[in-house]
Amino acid sequence: MKNSLGFDRPKHILSASQFNRAFLDYMYELINQIRKFDKTKDGLMYLQSLLPHRRAMLYFTQPSTRTFMSFQAACHILGIKPSEIRDTATSSERKGESIDDSLRTFASYVDLIVMRSPVAGLSDRVAGLLDQTPRPVPIINAGSGPDEHPTQALLDIYTLQRSFKSAAGIEGKTICMVGDLKRGRTIRSLSRLLTNYPGTRLIFCSPPEFKIADDLRQFLKTKDISVEETTNFSAAIAAADAIYMTRVQDEYDQGGESKRVDYSTYCLKKQHLSSLKSDCVIMHPLPRRDELDPAIDHDPRAKYWRQERNGMWTRVALITILLGVDSHIVLPTL
Ligand code: CP
């Protein structure tokens, strides 16, 4: 049932599809409030006092730097004690324990499980399984194979909303997504979230081999947004209010197929900057390779380092919602 703000309070965070505009607007305000506590020692101590009685498991069995570290930092900010498994070689999965049994074991010890896995749909399955046990705990999908990365998409939306604050918000803007759109989970989750902003125009720019998957294409057709697919990088970036670059997801190759794709014309370089809109927002979920020239880093339109830090605050906000202390975030009077 929807709350008075117009959204279902999430029990888990599994997919970008579960969020509506009311939730996104609430999350935006909540993060802005949380960031005010970061300005003073007393404010930070207040945040740490919210959840010192809670424990979290960070179960990351696929490589990660920023998602892992930002969730770990978010736990520290809220006073939560995190545990971690980053390699199944160090857990009883190595002895043949099933993933289901492992996750049920974690739920015996912690109050929240954040999981990244190479397996699409695993977090949904685990959440369903734990919901049937006497000790269900919230699950956060921190990246599930080539499928979904909902918390990345939420931080991307926050970054876009802040960037377009004085330009009437996200609605009506042209967002150009570039790269391996077929296997990029950030693309899949962000595209879904952007359908909450009517009038938005999405330009998907990729080599023919990396076009968006058909299920996403069909989903977008049912929404009030405009969608264009192109291989013309120069035209696409020149039309964009925001450019979202992504790398080749070759960890999902089945036979080295990425090496046969010419990606060289889908790289944003310093020489492209003059053709972009003067207030264009340049984003990337990172990590990057050649597709995003480090020479761009000092351009004021480059927002990817800010995007990374926004990720930490977004994850703080999401944890406060899941563990029921978001109502304690009010303007600091400390
Ligand atoms: N953007 C992102 O998910 O980065 P990591 O793989 O480093 O966590």
Boltz pocket constraint, residues with backbone or C-beta under 6 A from the ligand:
constraints:
  - pocket:
      binder: B
      contacts: [[A, 63], [A, 64], [A, 65], [A, 66], [A, 67], [A, 68], [A, 142], [A, 143], [A, 152], [A, 285], [A, 286], [A, 287]]
      max_distance: 6.0
